[in-house]
Amino acid sequence: QHIQLGSGMYGLQKEQLETFRHSIVHPRSGKALVAAVGAVTSKGKYEIGGKTRKLMPRGFEADPSRADYLLYEGLYATATLKPEAALKPDFVTVCLKHFKNTWPIGKWLLEEVTP
């Protein structure tokens, strides 16, 4: 048992996935994605998840710094806590810290992928 906290989208719907892939390939939004992931990983041990594919989707090529994200069908950053963390008086503060630290990915998705 554990508690997972984070930001992002676990599974992208068909239209969102298409937009997500185009955003990875586009120079401006693709660089912004790399920066968002970097901002999250620089704040601690966050798992970046959503990679489900083994092969690149047809018709998509991206700069090598972000091509791996084309294998993702969702994108999220999570922190895993022990269940007893919820019993501590600072639990709300801890949650807010993790949400703040993972928000760059959520913000990127909000700005680049969701309508």
C-alpha atoms as one frame of an Amber mdcrd trajectory, in Angstrom:
protein
   0.000   0.000   0.000   1.131   3.515  -0.761  -0.050   7.018  -1.574   0.688
   8.502  -4.974   0.609  12.236  -5.575   1.240  13.998  -8.848   0.152  15.928
 -11.881  -0.545  14.999 -15.466  -2.812  12.843 -17.573  -2.795   9.080 -17.175
  -4.354   8.196 -20.535  -4.886  10.505 -23.447  -7.970  10.114 -25.615  -7.466
   9.724 -29.382  -7.718  13.438 -30.264  -5.623  14.462 -27.259  -2.989  11.860
 -28.147  -2.727  13.270 -31.659  -2.342  16.807 -30.281   0.169  15.533 -27.706
   2.323  13.989 -30.438   2.222  17.106 -32.595   3.207  19.161 -29.538   6.222
  16.919 -28.949   7.364  17.323 -32.551   6.809  21.100 -32.720  10.055  22.935
 -31.852   8.555  25.464 -29.413   6.211  23.167 -27.491   8.638  20.242 -27.681
  11.364  22.300 -26.033   8.815  23.467 -23.454   8.026  19.810 -22.683  11.691
  19.000 -22.072  11.946  22.078 -19.842   8.807  21.067 -17.888  10.088  17.547
 -17.273  13.467  18.971 -16.274  11.809  21.361 -13.842   9.999  18.448 -12.190
  12.955  16.084 -12.006  15.179  18.823 -10.597  12.852  19.085  -7.572  13.243
  15.512  -6.382  12.705  11.850  -7.121   9.577  12.011  -9.233   8.575   9.208
 -11.553   7.729  10.396 -15.049   5.180   7.960 -16.418   2.975   7.256 -19.385
   5.370   5.356 -21.638   3.362   2.453 -23.045   4.574   1.975 -26.620   7.573
   0.012 -27.836   7.528   1.394 -31.384   7.343   4.976 -32.603   3.951   6.000
 -33.975   3.890   6.222 -37.772   4.404   9.615 -39.277   6.078  11.226 -36.264
   9.710  12.186 -35.817  11.087  14.460 -33.155  14.380  15.903 -32.047  16.363
  13.197 -30.195  16.034  15.154 -26.927  12.297  14.493 -26.913  11.673  11.616
 -29.374  11.227   9.156 -26.495   8.049  11.014 -25.458   6.436   9.793 -28.696
   6.303   6.399 -26.944   4.045   7.886 -24.245   0.246   7.674 -24.388  -0.114
   9.712 -21.223   2.237  11.918 -19.252   2.395  12.363 -15.514   4.829  12.905
 -12.679   4.264  11.175  -9.363   5.715  10.930  -5.882   5.099   7.819  -3.812
   4.597   8.108  -0.050   4.145   5.533   2.669   0.551   5.258   3.952   1.517
   6.549   7.392   2.408   9.895   5.805  -1.339  10.636   5.755  -1.435  10.495
   9.549   1.180  13.179  10.072   0.138  16.758  10.892   2.073  18.160   7.911
   0.391  15.892   5.330  -1.462  18.738   3.606   1.767  20.730   3.344   3.577
  17.696   1.910   0.801  17.187  -0.652   0.908  20.828  -1.705   4.688  20.650
  -2.096   4.450  17.614  -4.396   1.637  19.107  -6.453   3.627  22.316  -6.847
   6.765  20.388  -7.823   4.952  18.273 -10.426   2.785  21.084 -11.808   5.117
  22.044 -14.711   4.009  18.866 -16.502   0.346  19.502 -15.744   0.717  23.084
 -16.925   2.379  21.988 -20.174  -0.431  19.532 -20.855  -3.040  22.155 -20.077
  -1.448  24.705 -22.398  -0.388  22.419 -25.243  -2.711  19.406 -25.305  -6.115
  20.107 -23.814  -8.563  22.262 -25.752
